[in-house]
Amino acid sequence: MIERFYRMTGEIHRKTKASDGMGGSTTSWVAIMTSRGVLDLASGNEIYKASKIMAEATHTWFCQPFTLLIEDPAEQTLYFGVPFKASPYGSAMPAPILNTDRLVVDGINYEILYVDDPMNMGHHLEIAVRRLESGQV
């Protein structure tokens, strides 16, 4: 029923480290899953931070089960520990979404606070997120 409102596309990005070829490593965010959904403002307030007043908002991302963006089973094992297996409802969350992952919607980064699969039905997910300030890692 709520699916008719899913007009936005969100991606789950996971922080990865790769060798830079000179003995060091570089860190980057890699898109690992995507889904259609809707972002709803759950609450918002203003906080005093760094000598200025800033708005801090908490949102909820209501979405369909995620589709995996990584096709190679070896890469799936690298990111999730095991290759992906679809649920009876189609593509679904192949591994727990970590609170170190990011949700990216319309180019805006959101920190993941909590992931809920209501009644463990696999029908849709409700992800509590907090919008990150530009420049935040």
C-alpha positions in Angstrom: 0.0 0.0 0.0 2.7 2.5 1.0 4.7 1.5 -2.1 2.8 4.0 -4.2 4.7 6.8 -2.4 8.2 5.3 -3.0 9.4 7.9 -5.5 13.0 8.3 -4.3 16.0 6.1 -4.7 18.3 5.5 -1.8 21.7 3.7 -1.7 23.5 2.1 1.2 27.2 3.0 1.1 29.8 1.0 3.0 33.3 2.4 4.0 36.1 0.4 2.4 39.8 0.5 2.5 41.9 -0.3 -0.5 45.7 -0.5 -1.0 47.1 2.6 -2.7 50.0 0.5 -4.1 52.6 2.3 -2.0 52.2 0.5 1.3 49.3 2.7 2.5 45.6 2.6 2.0 42.8 4.8 0.9 39.3 4.9 2.3 36.3 5.4 0.1 32.5 4.8 0.2 31.1 2.1 -2.1 27.4 1.8 -3.0 26.5 -1.8 -2.1 22.7 -1.8 -2.1 19.8 0.3 -3.5 16.1 0.6 -3.0 13.1 2.8 -3.8 11.5 4.5 -0.8 10.4 7.7 0.8 12.2 9.9 3.4 10.0 11.3 6.2 11.0 13.8 8.7 10.5 12.2 12.1 11.7 15.1 14.3 13.8 18.1 14.1 15.4 20.6 16.5 18.1 23.2 16.7 21.3 22.7 18.6 24.1 25.0 19.7 27.3 23.6 18.2 30.6 25.2 17.3 29.4 28.7 18.4 26.4 28.6 16.0 22.9 27.3 15.9 22.5 24.3 13.6 19.4 22.3 12.7 19.6 18.6 13.5 16.9 16.4 12.0 16.1 12.8 12.4 14.3 11.1 9.5 12.9 7.7 8.7 13.5 6.0 5.3 10.6 3.7 4.4 11.6 1.5 1.6 11.2 -1.8 -0.3 13.7 -4.5 0.4 17.1 -3.7 -0.9 18.6 -4.8 -4.2 22.2 -5.8 -4.2 24.5 -3.7 -6.5 27.4 -6.2 -6.2 27.0 -9.1 -8.7 30.3 -11.0 -8.1 30.0 -13.7 -5.4 33.6 -13.1 -4.3 32.9 -9.4 -3.7 29.6 -10.3 -1.9 31.6 -12.5 0.4 34.1 -9.6 0.9 31.3 -7.2 1.9 28.8 -9.5 3.6 30.8 -12.6 4.7 28.6 -14.9 2.4 27.2 -14.8 -1.1 23.8 -13.3 -1.4 20.6 -15.5 -1.4 17.3 -13.9 -2.3 14.4 -14.1 0.2 10.9 -15.5 -0.8 9.9 -11.8 -1.2 12.6 -11.1 -3.9 15.8 -9.2 -3.3 16.1 -8.4 0.4 18.7 -7.2 2.9 21.6 -9.7 2.3 23.3 -8.9 5.5 22.5 -6.6 8.4 22.9 -2.9 7.5 25.6 -1.6 9.8 25.4 1.6 11.8 28.7 2.5 10.2 27.1 2.4 6.7 25.5 5.5 5.2 22.2 6.1 3.4 22.5 8.4 0.4 19.3 10.0 -0.9 19.5 12.7 -3.6 23.2 13.2 -2.9 22.6 13.8 0.8 24.4 11.5 3.4 22.5 10.2 6.4 23.9 8.3 9.3 22.1 5.1 10.0 20.8 4.9 13.6 18.4 1.9 13.5 17.0 -0.6 10.9 13.6 -2.2 11.5 11.9 -5.0 9.5 8.4 -4.6 10.9 7.2 -8.0 12.3 10.1 -9.6 10.5 7.9 -10.0 7.4 10.5 -8.9 4.8 7.9 -6.7 3.2 9.5 -3.3 3.8 12.1 -1.7 6.0 12.0 1.4 8.2 15.5 2.9 8.8 16.0 5.7 11.3 18.7 8.1 10.0 20.2 11.4 11.0 21.3 13.9 8.3 25.0 14.5 8.2 26.5 18.0 7.8 28.4 18.6 4.7 32.0 17.6 5.2 31.2 15.0 7.9 32.9 11.6 7.4 
